Amino acid sequence: VTFTVPFCTWMMKGFFDSIPISLEEAARVDGAGTFRCFFTVTLPLTVPGLVSTGLFAFINGWNEYLFASSFMQSYDWTLPVGIASFKGQYATDWGTLMAGSVLITIPVVILFLCLQKHLVGGMTAGAVKQ
């Protein structure tokens, strides 16, 4: 949380800054209030930013090893810490380690495949001047 929230806030600020204020002003002229203007004009335009920021936060939380290995006991490990427990002092169970590694990457790959369209839009949002 200490690393992800500030970076995600900074990332979302860039997406909200890229939306022209004239769109919100036009919605206000048409009679939209503050909340309606936000939910019908601003929020749909920031979907690529929300998706890419959410995906970044998910991957950071999913792959967290350092804090999880420092602050958790053996009965409440996260997946990366559990996978690391297959490495022993004198021997390593490579088959189980690799199988577990493949299994914990499946949710991330599925998420990438489902959100790929929005992720590409989020990465290129500030790259081209309109």
Order of alpha helices (4+ residues) and beta strands (2+ residues): alpha-alpha-alpha-alpha-alpha-alpha-alpha
